[in-house]
Amino acid sequence: MKICIVSDSHDRGPMLATAIAEAKTRGAECVLHCGDLIGTNTLLASLKLNLPIHVIHGNNLGDPVSISRLACRSEGQLSYYGNDANLELAGRHIFMTHYPHIGHAFASAGDHDLVCCGHSHEPEIRCVDNVKDGKTWLVNPGTVAGLGAPSATWIFGDLETMDFDLQRLE
């Protein structure tokens, strides 16, 4: 399963939709949003792309009540988890958090194949040694809004091969 990993869209709906549309053309089947979405308007164009979107809220809550209502009306297309999320996709155990230090802790614990985070606006893709003598992928897509960063970024991932590639919006 191919996925689109984004974070820190900060109400920049067109940029978020552009990243998701590009990922969809490459075969992505779902989106993981690692927080700082802000509001429902940010999601409207992205929801029209008909990919399931999994969202946590991050430190810029925006309007969580409105996002929850949108999720309830989305017929399963939008899943809103709150602070963090435990997911199973394509047989892989995935944890989503907004904060890199929490992401590192969960990756180090070894209970997940992939841990996704955001917040720093600095992209990172690395394998972390875990306490179970294995490795866990820790992925931070940076900011799809490009705020406080050299460019707007997101990650295209493949859960079968566990390959993750940093992408830049033009």
TIVO-2410 file (N, C-alpha, C; in nm, 3 decimals):
# residues 170
REC num residu      c1      c2      c3 atome chaine
REC   1      M   0.084  -0.118   0.000     N      A
REC   1      M   0.000   0.000   0.000    CA      A
REC   1      M   0.089   0.125   0.000     C      A
REC   2      K   0.058   0.214  -0.090     N      A
REC   2      K   0.130   0.341  -0.097    CA      A
REC   2      K   0.051   0.447  -0.022     C      A
REC   3      I   0.124   0.536   0.048     N      A
REC   3      I   0.060   0.636   0.132    CA      A
REC   3      I   0.123   0.774   0.112     C      A
REC   4      C   0.045   0.875   0.147     N      A
REC   4      C   0.090   1.013   0.148    CA      A
REC   4      C   0.098   1.056   0.295     C      A
REC   5      I   0.214   1.105   0.337     N      A
REC   5      I   0.232   1.150   0.475    CA      A
REC   5      I   0.257   1.301   0.471     C      A
REC   6      V   0.171   1.375   0.542     N      A
REC   6      V   0.181   1.520   0.547    CA      A
REC   6      V   0.171   1.567   0.691     C      A
REC   7      S   0.208   1.692   0.712     N      A
REC   7      S   0.192   1.752   0.844    CA      A
REC   7      S   0.195   1.903   0.830     C      A
REC   8      D   0.151   1.969   0.933     N      A
REC   8      D   0.163   2.114   0.946    CA      A
REC   8      D   0.114   2.189   0.823     C      A
REC   9      S  -0.011   2.163   0.785     N      A
REC   9      S  -0.070   2.234   0.671    CA      A
REC   9      S  -0.117   2.375   0.711     C      A
REC  10      H  -0.139   2.398   0.839     N      A
REC  10      H  -0.170   2.532   0.891    CA      A
REC  10      H  -0.267   2.610   0.804     C      A
REC  11      D  -0.379   2.548   0.773     N      A
REC  11      D  -0.487   2.612   0.698    CA      A
REC  11      D  -0.453   2.642   0.552     C      A
REC  12      R  -0.350   2.582   0.498     N      A
REC  12      R  -0.314   2.600   0.356    CA      A
REC  12      R  -0.374   2.485   0.277     C      A
REC  13      G  -0.506   2.489   0.259     N      A
REC  13      G  -0.579   2.383   0.191    CA      A
REC  13      G  -0.533   2.353   0.050     C      A
REC  14      P  -0.507   2.455  -0.034     N      A
REC  14      P  -0.463   2.424  -0.170    CA      A
REC  14      P  -0.329   2.349  -0.175     C      A
REC  15      M  -0.238   2.382  -0.086     N      A
REC  15      M  -0.108   2.312  -0.084    CA      A
REC  15      M  -0.126   2.168  -0.039     C      A
REC  16      L  -0.211   2.147   0.061     N      A
REC  16      L  -0.241   2.012   0.108    CA      A
REC  16      L  -0.303   1.931  -0.005     C      A
REC  17      A  -0.401   1.988  -0.073     N      A
REC  17      A  -0.468   1.917  -0.183    CA      A
REC  17      A  -0.371   1.886  -0.297     C      A
REC  18      T  -0.278   1.976  -0.325     N      A
REC  18      T  -0.179   1.953  -0.430    CA      A
REC  18      T  -0.092   1.832  -0.397     C      A
REC  19      A  -0.045   1.825  -0.273     N      A
REC  19      A   0.038   1.711  -0.232    CA      A
REC  19      A  -0.042   1.580  -0.240     C      A
REC  20      I  -0.164   1.582  -0.192     N      A
REC  20      I  -0.247   1.461  -0.194    CA      A
REC  20      I  -0.278   1.419  -0.338     C      A
REC  21      A  -0.309   1.515  -0.425     N      A
REC  21      A  -0.338   1.483  -0.565    CA      A
REC  21      A  -0.216   1.421  -0.632     C      A
REC  22      E  -0.099   1.475  -0.604     N      A
REC  22      E   0.023   1.418  -0.662    CA      A
REC  22      E   0.045   1.276  -0.611     C      A
REC  23      A   0.025   1.256  -0.482     N      A
REC  23      A   0.042   1.121  -0.425    CA      A
REC  23      A  -0.058   1.024  -0.486     C      A
REC  24      K  -0.180   1.071  -0.507     N      A
REC  24      K  -0.283   0.984  -0.566    CA      A
REC  24      K  -0.244   0.942  -0.707     C      A
REC  25      T  -0.188   1.033  -0.786     N      A
REC  25      T  -0.147   0.997  -0.922    CA      A
REC  25      T  -0.034   0.893  -0.920     C      A
REC  26      R   0.040   0.886  -0.810     N      A
REC  26      R   0.148   0.788  -0.796    CA      A
REC  26      R   0.101   0.659  -0.730     C      A
REC  27      G  -0.027   0.651  -0.699     N      A
REC  27      G  -0.083   0.527  -0.646    CA      A
REC  27      G  -0.113   0.527  -0.497     C      A
REC  28      A  -0.104   0.640  -0.431     N      A
REC  28      A  -0.135   0.644  -0.287    CA      A
REC  28      A  -0.281   0.605  -0.264     C      A
REC  29      E  -0.303   0.528  -0.158     N      A
REC  29      E  -0.437   0.482  -0.125    CA      A
REC  29      E  -0.492   0.547   0.001     C      A
REC  30      C  -0.409   0.620   0.075     N      A
REC  30      C  -0.458   0.693   0.191    CA      A
REC  30      C  -0.358   0.800   0.231     C      A
REC  31      V  -0.403   0.888   0.321     N      A
REC  31      V  -0.324   1.002   0.368    CA      A
REC  31      V  -0.314   0.996   0.519     C      A
REC  32      L  -0.194   1.021   0.571     N      A
REC  32      L  -0.171   1.037   0.714    CA      A
REC  32      L  -0.133   1.183   0.736     C      A
REC  33      H  -0.211   1.254   0.816     N      A
REC  33      H  -0.183   1.396   0.845    CA      A
REC  33      H  -0.142   1.405   0.992     C      A
REC  34      C  -0.017   1.446   1.017     N      A
REC  34      C   0.042   1.443   1.151    CA      A
REC  34      C   0.021   1.571   1.232     C      A
REC  35      G  -0.086   1.642   1.208     N      A
REC  35      G  -0.124   1.752   1.294    CA      A
REC  35      G  -0.101   1.891   1.241     C      A
REC  36      D  -0.160   1.986   1.313     N      A
REC  36      D  -0.164   2.127   1.277    CA      A
REC  36      D  -0.236   2.149   1.144     C      A
REC  37      L  -0.352   2.085   1.136     N      A
REC  37      L  -0.442   2.100   1.022    CA      A
REC  37      L  -0.513   2.235   1.031     C      A
REC  38      I  -0.564   2.270   1.144     N      A
REC  38      I  -0.634   2.391   1.186    CA      A
REC  38      I  -0.785   2.380   1.168     C      A
REC  39      G  -0.838   2.385   1.046     N      A
REC  39      G  -0.984   2.388   1.031    CA      A
REC  39      G  -1.036   2.300   0.920     C      A
REC  40      T  -1.168   2.290   0.915     N      A
REC  40      T  -1.233   2.205   0.815    CA      A
REC  40      T  -1.212   2.256   0.673     C      A
REC  41      N  -1.206   2.388   0.655     N      A
REC  41      N  -1.186   2.441   0.519    CA      A
REC  41      N  -1.056   2.390   0.457     C      A
REC  42      T  -0.958   2.361   0.540     N      A
REC  42      T  -0.830   2.308   0.492    CA      A
REC  42      T  -0.849   2.174   0.422     C      A
REC  43      L  -0.951   2.100   0.463     N      A
REC  43      L  -0.972   1.964   0.412    CA      A
REC  43      L  -1.066   1.954   0.292     C      A
REC  44      L  -1.143   2.057   0.265     N      A
REC  44      L  -1.250   2.043   0.166    CA      A
REC  44      L  -1.201   2.000   0.028     C      A
REC  45      A  -1.099   2.064  -0.024     N      A
REC  45      A  -1.047   2.024  -0.156    CA      A
REC  45      A  -0.985   1.885  -0.152     C      A
REC  46      S  -0.919   1.852  -0.042     N      A
REC  46      S  -0.855   1.720  -0.029    CA      A
REC  46      S  -0.958   1.608  -0.022     C      A
REC  47      L  -1.070   1.631   0.044     N      A
REC  47      L  -1.173   1.528   0.054    CA      A
REC  47      L  -1.233   1.495  -0.083     C      A
REC  48      K  -1.232   1.590  -0.174     N      A
REC  48      K  -1.285   1.567  -0.309    CA      A
REC  48      K  -1.198   1.469  -0.388     C      A
REC  49      L  -1.076   1.444  -0.340     N      A
REC  49      L  -0.985   1.352  -0.408    CA      A
REC  49      L  -1.015   1.205  -0.375     C      A
REC  50      N  -1.108   1.183  -0.282     N      A
REC  50      N  -1.158   1.049  -0.250    CA      A
REC  50      N  -1.053   0.951  -0.201     C      A
REC  51      L  -0.962   0.998  -0.116     N      A
REC  51      L  -0.869   0.910  -0.046    CA      A
REC  51      L  -0.902   0.917   0.102     C      A
REC  52      P  -0.896   0.806   0.173     N      A
REC  52      P  -0.914   0.812   0.318    CA      A
REC  52      P  -0.804   0.900   0.380     C      A
REC  53      I  -0.844   0.986   0.473     N      A
REC  53      I  -0.749   1.075   0.539    CA      A
REC  53      I  -0.756   1.051   0.689     C      A
REC  54      H  -0.641   1.021   0.749     N      A
REC  54      H  -0.629   0.999   0.893    CA      A
REC  54      H  -0.560   1.122   0.952     C      A
REC  55      V  -0.625   1.186   1.051     N      A
REC  55      V  -0.579   1.315   1.101    CA      A
REC  55      V  -0.567   1.313   1.254     C      A
REC  56      I  -0.459   1.372   1.305     N      A
REC  56      I  -0.448   1.406   1.446    CA      A
REC  56      I  -0.438   1.558   1.455     C      A
REC  57      H  -0.454   1.616   1.575     N      A
REC  57      H  -0.465   1.761   1.576    CA      A
REC  57      H  -0.338   1.842   1.602     C      A
REC  58      G  -0.237   1.796   1.669     N      A
REC  58      G  -0.116   1.877   1.690    CA      A
REC  58      G  -0.135   1.984   1.796     C      A
REC  59      N  -0.043   2.081   1.799     N      A
REC  59      N  -0.050   2.184   1.903    CA      A
REC  59      N  -0.131   2.306   1.861     C      A
REC  60      N  -0.161   2.321   1.734     N      A
REC  60      N  -0.251   2.427   1.686    CA      A
REC  60      N  -0.386   2.363   1.660     C      A
REC  61      L  -0.469   2.361   1.764     N      A
REC  61      L  -0.593   2.285   1.757    CA      A
REC  61      L  -0.690   2.337   1.652     C      A
REC  62      G  -0.691   2.467   1.629     N      A
REC  62      G  -0.789   2.519   1.535    CA      A
REC  62      G  -0.928   2.492   1.587     C      A
REC  63      D  -1.006   2.417   1.512     N      A
REC  63      D  -1.145   2.389   1.549    CA      A
REC  63      D  -1.171   2.238   1.552     C      A
REC  64      P  -1.130   2.172   1.662     N      A
REC  64      P  -1.146   2.025   1.667    CA      A
REC  64      P  -1.292   1.980   1.663     C      A
REC  65      V  -1.383   2.061   1.714     N      A
REC  65      V  -1.526   2.023   1.712    CA      A
REC  65      V  -1.575   2.017   1.567     C      A
REC  66      S  -1.541   2.117   1.489     N      A
REC  66      S  -1.581   2.121   1.348    CA      A
REC  66      S  -1.518   2.006   1.270     C      A
REC  67      I  -1.391   1.978   1.297     N      A
REC  67      I  -1.323   1.868   1.229    CA      A
REC  67      I  -1.388   1.735   1.266     C      A
REC  68      S  -1.424   1.718   1.393     N      A
REC  68      S  -1.493   1.596   1.437    CA      A
REC  68      S  -1.627   1.580   1.367     C      A
REC  69      R  -1.700   1.688   1.356     N      A
REC  69      R  -1.830   1.683   1.285    CA      A
REC  69      R  -1.811   1.645   1.139     C      A
REC  70      L  -1.710   1.705   1.075     N      A
REC  70      L  -1.683   1.672   0.935    CA      A
REC  70      L  -1.648   1.524   0.922     C      A
REC  71      A  -1.569   1.472   1.014     N      A
REC  71      A  -1.534   1.330   1.012    CA      A
REC  71      A  -1.659   1.243   1.025     C      A
REC  72      C  -1.749   1.280   1.113     N      A
REC  72      C  -1.873   1.203   1.132    CA      A
REC  72      C  -1.960   1.202   1.006     C      A
REC  73      R  -1.955   1.308   0.929     N      A
REC  73      R  -2.036   1.319   0.806    CA      A
REC  73      R  -1.963   1.266   0.682     C      A
REC  74      S  -1.839   1.223   0.696     N      A
REC  74      S  -1.758   1.189   0.579    CA      A
REC  74      S  -1.774   1.044   0.532     C      A
REC  75      E  -1.860   0.968   0.596     N      A
REC  75      E  -1.883   0.828   0.560    CA      A
REC  75      E  -1.753   0.746   0.561     C      A
REC  76      G  -1.668   0.774   0.661     N      A
REC  76      G  -1.544   0.698   0.679    CA      A
REC  76      G  -1.425   0.750   0.602     C      A
REC  77      Q  -1.443   0.853   0.520     N      A
REC  77      Q  -1.330   0.904   0.443    CA      A
REC  77      Q  -1.233   0.982   0.530     C      A
REC  78      L  -1.283   1.052   0.632     N      A
REC  78      L  -1.199   1.128   0.724    CA      A
REC  78      L  -1.206   1.065   0.862     C      A
REC  79      S  -1.091   1.028   0.916     N      A
REC  79      S  -1.084   0.975   1.053    CA      A
REC  79      S  -1.003   1.073   1.136     C      A
REC  80      Y  -1.063   1.122   1.243     N      A
REC  80      Y  -1.000   1.222   1.330    CA      A
REC  80      Y  -0.980   1.160   1.468     C      A
REC  81      Y  -0.854   1.151   1.512     N      A
REC  81      Y  -0.820   1.075   1.631    CA      A
REC  81      Y  -0.793   1.157   1.756     C      A
REC  82      G  -0.767   1.284   1.743     N      A
REC  82      G  -0.728   1.363   1.859    CA      A
REC  82      G  -0.577   1.375   1.867     C      A
REC  83      N  -0.518   1.352   1.985     N      A
REC  83      N  -0.374   1.372   2.007    CA      A
REC  83      N  -0.283   1.280   1.927     C      A
REC  84      D  -0.321   1.154   1.913     N      A
REC  84      D  -0.237   1.057   1.844    CA      A
REC  84      D  -0.323   0.945   1.790     C      A
REC  85      A  -0.262   0.858   1.712     N      A
REC  85      A  -0.339   0.748   1.652    CA      A
REC  85      A  -0.253   0.623   1.639     C      A
REC  86      N  -0.316   0.510   1.666     N      A
REC  86      N  -0.260   0.378   1.638    CA      A
REC  86      N  -0.338   0.322   1.520     C      A
REC  87      L  -0.269   0.290   1.413     N      A
REC  87      L  -0.336   0.239   1.294    CA      A
REC  87      L  -0.273   0.108   1.250     C      A
REC  88      E  -0.350   0.028   1.180     N      A
REC  88      E  -0.294  -0.086   1.109    CA      A
REC  88      E  -0.336  -0.072   0.965     C      A
REC  89      L  -0.237  -0.057   0.878     N      A
REC  89      L  -0.260  -0.045   0.734    CA      A
REC  89      L  -0.169  -0.145   0.663     C      A
REC  90      A  -0.226  -0.220   0.574     N      A
REC  90      A  -0.150  -0.318   0.494    CA      A
REC  90      A  -0.062  -0.407   0.583     C      A
REC  91      G  -0.116  -0.445   0.699     N      A
REC  91      G  -0.043  -0.532   0.790    CA      A
REC  91      G   0.069  -0.464   0.868     C      A
REC  92      R   0.081  -0.334   0.857     N      A
REC  92      R   0.185  -0.258   0.929    CA      A
REC  92      R   0.123  -0.184   1.046     C      A
REC  93      H   0.194  -0.184   1.157     N      A
REC  93      H   0.151  -0.110   1.275    CA      A
REC  93      H   0.212   0.030   1.268     C      A
REC  94      I   0.124   0.130   1.274     N      A
REC  94      I   0.166   0.269   1.255    CA      A
REC  94      I   0.117   0.352   1.373     C      A
REC  95      F   0.205   0.439   1.421     N      A
REC  95      F   0.169   0.534   1.526    CA      A
REC  95      F   0.188   0.674   1.471     C      A
REC  96      M   0.090   0.760   1.494     N      A
REC  96      M   0.098   0.900   1.454    CA      A
REC  96      M   0.094   0.989   1.578     C      A
REC  97      T   0.189   1.081   1.585     N      A
REC  97      T   0.192   1.182   1.689    CA      A
REC  97      T   0.237   1.312   1.624     C      A
REC  98      H   0.215   1.422   1.690     N      A
REC  98      H   0.261   1.548   1.632    CA      A
REC  98      H   0.406   1.577   1.668     C      A
REC  99      Y   0.448   1.534   1.783     N      A
REC  99      Y   0.576   1.577   1.838    CA      A
REC  99      Y   0.690   1.479   1.810     C      A
REC 100      P   0.803   1.528   1.757     N      A
REC 100      P   0.916   1.440   1.726    CA      A
REC 100      P   0.972   1.365   1.846     C      A
REC 101      H   0.977   1.428   1.964     N      A
REC 101      H   1.034   1.357   2.080    CA      A
REC 101      H   0.944   1.241   2.122     C      A
REC 102      I   0.814   1.257   2.108     N      A
REC 102      I   0.722   1.146   2.138    CA      A
REC 102      I   0.735   1.040   2.028     C      A
REC 103      G   0.749   1.084   1.905     N      A
REC 103      G   0.770   0.991   1.794    CA      A
REC 103      G   0.894   0.906   1.814     C      A
REC 104      H   1.003   0.970   1.856     N      A
REC 104      H   1.127   0.896   1.881    CA      A
REC 104      H   1.108   0.793   1.992     C      A
REC 105      A   1.038   0.832   2.098     N      A
REC 105      A   1.013   0.740   2.209    CA      A
REC 105      A   0.933   0.618   2.162     C      A
REC 106      F   0.829   0.641   2.084     N      A
REC 106      F   0.747   0.530   2.035    CA      A
REC 106      F   0.826   0.443   1.936     C      A
REC 107      A   0.908   0.506   1.851     N      A
REC 107      A   0.991   0.427   1.760    CA      A
REC 107      A   1.089   0.341   1.839     C      A
REC 108      S   1.146   0.396   1.944     N      A
REC 108      S   1.243   0.323   2.027    CA      A
REC 108      S   1.180   0.205   2.101     C      A
REC 109      A   1.050   0.215   2.128     N      A
REC 109      A   0.981   0.107   2.200    CA      A
REC 109      A   0.965  -0.019   2.116     C      A
REC 110      G   0.960  -0.005   1.985     N      A
REC 110      G   0.957  -0.123   1.899    CA      A
REC 110      G   0.823  -0.189   1.879     C      A
REC 111      D   0.714  -0.121   1.913     N      A
REC 111      D   0.582  -0.180   1.896    CA      A
REC 111      D   0.518  -0.148   1.761     C      A
REC 112      H   0.584  -0.064   1.683     N      A
REC 112      H   0.529  -0.020   1.555    CA      A
REC 112      H   0.634  -0.038   1.444     C      A
REC 113      D   0.584  -0.055   1.323     N      A
REC 113      D   0.672  -0.061   1.207    CA      A
REC 113      D   0.710   0.079   1.160     C      A
REC 114      L   0.617   0.173   1.179     N      A
REC 114      L   0.634   0.309   1.132    CA      A
REC 114      L   0.576   0.405   1.234     C      A
REC 115      V   0.651   0.510   1.266     N      A
REC 115      V   0.604   0.618   1.352    CA      A
REC 115      V   0.615   0.747   1.271     C      A
REC 116      C   0.505   0.820   1.262     N      A
REC 116      C   0.500   0.946   1.187    CA      A
REC 116      C   0.477   1.061   1.284     C      A
REC 117      C   0.549   1.172   1.262     N      A
REC 117      C   0.534   1.290   1.346    CA      A
REC 117      C   0.545   1.415   1.260     C      A
REC 118      G   0.537   1.531   1.322     N      A
REC 118      G   0.546   1.659   1.252    CA      A
REC 118      G   0.608   1.763   1.343     C      A
REC 119      H   0.544   1.877   1.354     N      A
REC 119      H   0.574   1.986   1.447    CA      A
REC 119      H   0.698   2.068   1.416     C      A
REC 120      S   0.810   2.008   1.386     N      A
REC 120      S   0.936   2.080   1.371    CA      A
REC 120      S   0.948   2.155   1.238     C      A
REC 121      H   0.865   2.120   1.142     N      A
REC 121      H   0.872   2.173   1.006    CA      A
REC 121      H   1.003   2.135   0.937     C      A
REC 122      E   1.071   2.035   0.992     N      A
REC 122      E   1.197   1.985   0.936    CA      A
REC 122      E   1.177   1.838   0.898     C      A
REC 123      P   1.185   1.807   0.769     N      A
REC 123      P   1.165   1.668   0.728    CA      A
REC 123      P   1.277   1.576   0.775     C      A
REC 124      E   1.237   1.454   0.804     N      A
REC 124      E   1.334   1.353   0.848    CA      A
REC 124      E   1.279   1.215   0.815     C      A
REC 125      I   1.366   1.129   0.765     N      A
REC 125      I   1.334   0.989   0.739    CA      A
REC 125      I   1.451   0.909   0.792     C      A
REC 126      R   1.425   0.827   0.895     N      A
REC 126      R   1.537   0.746   0.947    CA      A
REC 126      R   1.483   0.621   1.016     C      A
REC 127      C   1.571   0.524   1.026     N      A
REC 127      C   1.542   0.400   1.097    CA      A
REC 127      C   1.602   0.412   1.236     C      A
REC 128      V   1.521   0.380   1.336     N      A
REC 128      V   1.562   0.392   1.475    CA      A
REC 128      V   1.579   0.252   1.534     C      A
REC 129      D   1.692   0.227   1.602     N      A
REC 129      D   1.707   0.102   1.676    CA      A
REC 129      D   1.607   0.102   1.790     C      A
REC 130      N   1.537  -0.011   1.807     N      A
REC 130      N   1.440  -0.017   1.916    CA      A
REC 130      N   1.482  -0.119   2.022     C      A
REC 131      V   1.415  -0.115   2.135     N      A
REC 131      V   1.452  -0.199   2.249    CA      A
REC 131      V   1.422  -0.347   2.226     C      A
REC 132      K   1.354  -0.380   2.118     N      A
REC 132      K   1.324  -0.519   2.086    CA      A
REC 132      K   1.423  -0.576   1.986     C      A
REC 133      D   1.542  -0.512   1.978     N      A
REC 133      D   1.649  -0.553   1.888    CA      A
REC 133      D   1.608  -0.548   1.741     C      A
REC 134      G   1.518  -0.457   1.711     N      A
REC 134      G   1.476  -0.437   1.573    CA      A
REC 134      G   1.493  -0.293   1.532     C      A
REC 135      K   1.429  -0.258   1.425     N      A
REC 135      K   1.434  -0.122   1.373    CA      A
REC 135      K   1.292  -0.075   1.346     C      A
REC 136      T   1.269   0.053   1.368     N      A
REC 136      T   1.141   0.116   1.341    CA      A
REC 136      T   1.166   0.242   1.258     C      A
REC 137      W   1.088   0.261   1.154     N      A
REC 137      W   1.098   0.383   1.075    CA      A
REC 137      W   1.035   0.500   1.150     C      A
REC 138      L   1.106   0.612   1.153     N      A
REC 138      L   1.057   0.738   1.210    CA      A
REC 138      L   1.057   0.839   1.096     C      A
REC 139      V   0.939   0.891   1.065     N      A
REC 139      V   0.921   0.976   0.948    CA      A
REC 139      V   0.853   1.107   0.988     C      A
REC 140      N   0.915   1.218   0.951     N      A
REC 140      N   0.857   1.350   0.971    CA      A
REC 140      N   0.855   1.417   0.833     C      A
REC 141      P   0.735   1.447   0.779     N      A
REC 141      P   0.728   1.504   0.645    CA      A
REC 141      P   0.761   1.652   0.637     C      A
REC 142      G   0.792   1.716   0.749     N      A
REC 142      G   0.814   1.861   0.747    CA      A
REC 142      G   0.681   1.933   0.742     C      A
REC 143      T   0.672   2.039   0.665     N      A
REC 143      T   0.549   2.116   0.655    CA      A
REC 143      T   0.501   2.125   0.510     C      A
REC 144      V   0.381   2.077   0.485     N      A
REC 144      V   0.324   2.085   0.351    CA      A
REC 144      V   0.288   2.230   0.317     C      A
REC 145      A   0.283   2.317   0.418     N      A
REC 145      A   0.256   2.460   0.395    CA      A
REC 145      A   0.383   2.539   0.364     C      A
REC 146      G   0.498   2.483   0.391     N      A
REC 146      G   0.624   2.552   0.365    CA      A
REC 146      G   0.655   2.663   0.463     C      A
REC 147      L   0.583   2.668   0.575     N      A
REC 147      L   0.602   2.776   0.672    CA      A
REC 147      L   0.730   2.756   0.753     C      A
REC 148      G   0.813   2.858   0.759     N      A
REC 148      G   0.936   2.851   0.837    CA      A
REC 148      G   1.033   2.745   0.788     C      A
REC 149      A   1.021   2.709   0.663     N      A
REC 149      A   1.105   2.604   0.605    CA      A
REC 149      A   1.150   2.648   0.466     C      A
REC 150      P   1.260   2.592   0.417     N      A
REC 150      P   1.305   2.629   0.282    CA      A
REC 150      P   1.204   2.596   0.172     C      A
REC 151      S   1.123   2.490   0.194     N      A
REC 151      S   1.023   2.452   0.094    CA      A
REC 151      S   0.911   2.373   0.160     C      A
REC 152      A   0.800   2.363   0.087     N      A
REC 152      A   0.687   2.282   0.131    CA      A
REC 152      A   0.718   2.136   0.099     C      A
REC 153      T   0.703   2.047   0.199     N      A
REC 153      T   0.742   1.907   0.180    CA      A
REC 153      T   0.634   1.811   0.228     C      A
REC 154      W   0.641   1.690   0.177     N      A
REC 154      W   0.557   1.578   0.218    CA      A
REC 154      W   0.632   1.450   0.183     C      A
REC 155      I   0.580   1.338   0.227     N      A
REC 155      I   0.649   1.210   0.204    CA      A
REC 155      I   0.556   1.112   0.133     C      A
REC 156      F   0.611   1.048   0.031     N      A
REC 156      F   0.543   0.938  -0.038    CA      A
REC 156      F   0.603   0.809   0.016     C      A
REC 157      G   0.518   0.722   0.069     N      A
REC 157      G   0.567   0.599   0.128    CA      A
REC 157      G   0.505   0.475   0.069     C      A
REC 158      D   0.576   0.366   0.080     N      A
REC 158      D   0.529   0.235   0.034    CA      A
REC 158      D   0.538   0.140   0.153     C      A
REC 159      L   0.424   0.098   0.204     N      A
REC 159      L   0.423   0.012   0.323    CA      A
REC 159      L   0.466  -0.131   0.294     C      A
REC 160      E   0.463  -0.173   0.169     N      A
REC 160      E   0.510  -0.307   0.136    CA      A
REC 160      E   0.663  -0.313   0.145     C      A
REC 161      T   0.729  -0.217   0.083     N      A
REC 161      T   0.876  -0.216   0.079    CA      A
REC 161      T   0.938  -0.133   0.192     C      A
REC 162      M   0.855  -0.056   0.261     N      A
REC 162      M   0.900   0.038   0.366    CA      A
REC 162      M   1.002   0.137   0.309     C      A
REC 163      D   0.970   0.189   0.191     N      A
REC 163      D   1.048   0.295   0.128    CA      A
REC 163      D   0.974   0.426   0.148     C      A
REC 164      F   1.046   0.531   0.183     N      A
REC 164      F   0.987   0.662   0.206    CA      A
REC 164      F   1.070   0.768   0.135     C      A
REC 165      D   1.003   0.849   0.054     N      A
REC 165      D   1.072   0.949  -0.027    CA      A
REC 165      D   1.018   1.087   0.001     C      A
REC 166      L   1.108   1.179   0.033     N      A
REC 166      L   1.072   1.317   0.056    CA      A
REC 166      L   1.036   1.384  -0.076     C      A
REC 167      Q   0.925   1.455  -0.077     N      A
REC 167      Q   0.878   1.526  -0.196    CA      A
REC 167      Q   0.868   1.675  -0.164     C      A
REC 168      R   0.892   1.758  -0.264     N      A
REC 168      R   0.879   1.903  -0.250    CA      A
REC 168      R   0.770   1.953  -0.343     C      A
REC 169      L   0.687   2.043  -0.291     N      A
REC 169      L   0.589   2.108  -0.377    CA      A
REC 169      L   0.658   2.216  -0.457     C      A
REC 170      E   0.624   2.225  -0.582     N      A
REC 170      E   0.682   2.330  -0.668    CA      A
REC 170      E   0.599   2.456  -0.659     C      A
***
